[in-house]
Amino acid sequence: MKTVSKIVILLLMIILTNSGCKNAPSTEPESKDDFNYFVEQFEDIRILKYRLPAFESLSPGQKEYIYYLSQAALAGRDILWDQNFRYNLLIRKTLEAIIDTYSGDINSEEYKLFLVYAK
């Protein structure tokens, strides 16, 4: 079952990656305001943010449902990390702690390379 779920996740990632490559979203705002859709890029993966203008019109129950879906996604991320290697969660949390508490020069080349490795 693990292998089947990994294959399904891999296929979904490939489909989403390929569909994103055909019509790369513009980082230019479509309207006159200065909303920036582009957050960050790593290798060939872009992190984008989107507006949800109708979010405020949702009922409190619908907003709560969205909140719990986001929490489930975060838990699913941990499950995926844990399934790939016994100590992956510990390694990821260690890397995140290093990034959060690093007090050295964040503009140094070594730190930038560490960030690429941590991603």
Residue pairs with C-beta under 8 A, 6 or more apart in sequence:
2 83
6 83
9 80
17 44
17 45
20 46
21 44
24 46
25 37
25 38
25 46
25 48
26 37
27 36
27 37
27 38
29 35
29 36
29 37
35 51
36 49
37 48
37 49
37 50
38 46
38 47
38 48
39 46
39 47
39 48
39 49
40 46
40 47
41 47
42 116
42 119
55 63
58 66
78 89
81 88
81 89
81 92
82 88
82 89
85 91
95 118
96 118
98 114
98 118
99 115
99 118
102 111
104 111
105 111
